[in-house]
Amino acid sequence: MITHRTPTPVPGAGHLLAASLDVEWTKNYRVSNGNVPFCWSITWLTIPRTPGASPAEFAYHALYVSGPGQTQDLIDAAIADMLDTADLVIGHQLCSDLRISWVRKRGPPRRSGWIQLATS
């Protein structure tokens, strides 16, 4: 796994730490489960709790897999890093990125559950 990171900011008094996630995927729509994450970027920003104050610090982590066998390690490391550290997690397509990552880890959901949800 290739990583590049600046130190995660430690929010001072009156600040919270936000983490913004973006995932880059291989695109293969012809193969079931063909979309595989190969890069996660986490942007960190300390945000003041007082309106009008400026953010104090900015940092980022970029994690890339070197081969397909590292994909799950990448997912686990990035999610754990965010959830263990951030006060607030945001991101472009965040729910989609986390859902697909979860499905890849645990296998596809049961079809009956999706049918039940769709007809409820």
N, C-alpha and C positions, 0 to 999 in steps of 0.2 A: 504494500500500500504506500502510496506517495502522499505525503501531507505537507502542507505549508500553513503555518499558523503564526499569528502574532499573539502575544499573551492576552488571555481573556481578561477584560477589565474587571476590577473589583469595585462595585458601586459604593461610593461614599455615602455619608449620611444625607438623607433627603433625595436619594436617587434609587432607581430600580434598574435591573439589567434586562434588556430585551434581546432576544435571539431571533434572527430572521433566517429561514431555511429556504434553499432552492436546490432542487435535485435535477441533474442532467441524466437523460435516459438514452439507451440505444433504442432505435425505433424499428421494430419488426412486427408489423401487424398481421403478417401471414402465419405466424407461429404462435400457438397458445402460450401465454406467459413470456412472449418474446421481448417485451420491454424490460430491460435490465438497467438498474441504476449503476452508473460508473463514476459519478462525481457528485459530492455533496458540498455545498458552500454554506457556511454559517457566518452571518454578519452579526457582530455584537455591538450594542450601543447602550451606554448608560443614559437614562432619561430622568430628568429632574421631576420630582413630585410636585414642585411649585410651578404653576403655569408661567410661561414667559422666560424661564431660565434656559440657558443653552445646554445642550448635551455635553457631558464632560469628556467621554472617551469613546473611541471607535476601534474595533478590531475585527479580524476575520480569520476563519479557518477554511481551508480548501482540502478536501480529501478525495483522492483518486485511487481506483483499484488498478493494480498492475496486471491482474488476470481474473477470470471469472470466479475462481475459488475464493477470492477475497470479498465478494459482494456482501455476504452476510456480516462479515466483520465490519465492513464499512457502515452498513445500516445500524448495527448495534452500537458502534462507537459514536456515531453522529447523534443518534437519538438519546443515548445515555448522557452525552456531553451537554446537550440542550436541557434535558429534563432535570439533571442534577444541579445545573448552574443558573439557569435563567429564571427570572421572575415572570416573564411574559414571552410567549413563543408566537411568532407570526410568520407568514410567508406567502409567496406566490404559489397558488395551487397546493397549499399546505395539506389540506385534508386528503386530496388525491394522492400526493406524494407519500404521506404516512400510510394511507390505506393500501396502496399497491405494495409498499414495503412490507406491511404486516401480512398481506396475502402471500407474498413470496416466501416469507418465513414459515408460515403455518399451513400453507396449502390453500387451495380455493375454498370459499365458503360452500356449504351444502346448498344445492340448487333449491331444495324445498324451502329453505329459509328465505331465499330471494323471491320465490313465487308467493309465499305467504305475505311478505312485506309489500309486494307489488299489488296484491289484491285487497290489502287492508284498507 
